[in-house]
Amino acid sequence: MASQGSLACVGVGMMLGAHLSPRARGHLDDAEVVFTLLSDALVELWVQQLRPDATSLQPFYDESQREGQSRRDSYRGMVDAILAPVRAGKRVCAVFYGHPGVFASVPHRAIAEARAAGFEAGMEPGISAEDCLYADLGIDPGSVGCQHYEASQFMFYQRRIEPSAYLVLWQVGIAGDRTLRRFATGPAYRRLLVERLCRDYPPEHRVIAYEAATLPIVAPRAEGMALSALVEADLRLETTLVVPPAMPMQRDDAMLARVAQLDRAAGDAAATAFFRTSQGEVDV
Ligand SMILES: C[S@@+](CC[C@H](N)C(=O)[O-])C[C@H]1O[C@@H](n2cnc3c(N)ncnc32)[C@H](O)[C@@H]1O
């Protein structure tokens, strides 16, 4: 039987006090029970001011680190903690930094489990690190395309890189971690990441270590460096790696010819297709 319990997973964005949407704020204000999982202690304090009764989920991470457990155990603990009051009939709001659905498994799992148990559950988007990246670095993912991968997954599986598009690697500070226990991996792991990237890019290709500002008084980090310099670079838990395109897009002449044939068949005498290349718009 359907119960009154409900769950809203909301994002507060990246910057303290600056990115909270009215809808996310509404859920935060209306909830009977609030949980938080935020990027740093200051952001946590800010949300605690809005909801002094909020419970931080951070201790699940701290405990698993103390016990040497996998992050999977902390995630399971967090989902169970969020769902307990939902099952008890409460309106629950779980607050995450950035966008709750971007490279974050707990909100997705909690919502799926709540729905499977018959409760109303949904997600309220927030401004993610990706959104800030486009704004701070002046990148339009639609200009030449953009691939996103979690850095370790990118290393462990055979993925096809398209070097005429942007490549964004998340969690690069823990690239190569198979244990799900570490909060940093070192140069030996990064060397393997660089080796993998060098299959598609020259070692001197310029890449960017990016960190969005989480406080209004702090500037974002956008540190350019050669790909090979990543091995010794200062890469943290909050660093995202941006690899700009290394070559222009290659025209697919066969496809263009077939499209032109369709245009002719449609009798559109004025049909002139435009498509973008990294050099600009091209008339075909
Ligand atoms: C578990 S994901 C969480 C992402 C978050 N849900 C969002 O919407 O951006 C953690 C990864 O997000 C990226 N990230 C987190 N904080 C960041 C920041 N201040 N600047 C750039 N990237 C950040 C890093 O790649 C980090 O390893």
PDBQT file of the ligand as one rigid body, heavy atoms in Angstrom, charges set to zero:
ROOT
HETATM    1  C1  LIG A 301      31.631  11.944  -7.137  1.00  0.00    +0.000 C 
HETATM    2  S1  LIG A 301      31.849  13.153  -8.407  1.00  0.00    +0.000 S 
HETATM    3  C2  LIG A 301      30.607  14.320  -7.963  1.00  0.00    +0.000 C 
HETATM    4  C3  LIG A 301      30.247  15.298  -9.056  1.00  0.00    +0.000 C 
HETATM    5  C4  LIG A 301      29.092  16.208  -8.669  1.00  0.00    +0.000 C 
HETATM    6  N1  LIG A 301      27.897  15.428  -8.449  1.00  0.00    +0.000 N 
HETATM    7  C5  LIG A 301      28.797  17.292  -9.703  1.00  0.00    +0.000 C 
HETATM    8  O1  LIG A 301      27.629  17.514 -10.001  1.00  0.00    +0.000 OA
HETATM    9  O2  LIG A 301      29.722  17.930 -10.197  1.00  0.00    +0.000 OA
HETATM   10  C6  LIG A 301      33.356  13.847  -7.886  1.00  0.00    +0.000 C 
HETATM   11  C7  LIG A 301      34.133  14.393  -9.050  1.00  0.00    +0.000 C 
HETATM   12  O3  LIG A 301      33.498  15.575  -9.498  1.00  0.00    +0.000 OA
HETATM   13  C8  LIG A 301      34.475  16.484  -9.946  1.00  0.00    +0.000 C 
HETATM   14  N2  LIG A 301      34.466  17.661  -9.055  1.00  0.00    +0.000 N 
HETATM   15  C9  LIG A 301      34.062  17.744  -7.788  1.00  0.00    +0.000 A 
HETATM   16  N3  LIG A 301      34.272  18.985  -7.309  1.00  0.00    +0.000 NA
HETATM   17  C10 LIG A 301      34.824  19.691  -8.316  1.00  0.00    +0.000 A 
HETATM   18  C11 LIG A 301      35.272  21.018  -8.464  1.00  0.00    +0.000 A 
HETATM   19  N4  LIG A 301      35.199  21.902  -7.461  1.00  0.00    +0.000 N 
HETATM   20  N5  LIG A 301      35.784  21.386  -9.654  1.00  0.00    +0.000 NA
HETATM   21  C12 LIG A 301      35.890  20.518 -10.692  1.00  0.00    +0.000 A 
HETATM   22  N6  LIG A 301      35.477  19.258 -10.603  1.00  0.00    +0.000 NA
HETATM   23  C13 LIG A 301      34.959  18.843  -9.443  1.00  0.00    +0.000 A 
HETATM   24  C14 LIG A 301      35.835  15.787  -9.839  1.00  0.00    +0.000 C 
HETATM   25  O4  LIG A 301      36.122  15.123 -11.066  1.00  0.00    +0.000 OA
HETATM   26  C15 LIG A 301      35.548  14.822  -8.734  1.00  0.00    +0.000 C 
HETATM   27  O5  LIG A 301      36.462  13.746  -8.726  1.00  0.00    +0.000 OA
ENDROOT
TORSDOF 0
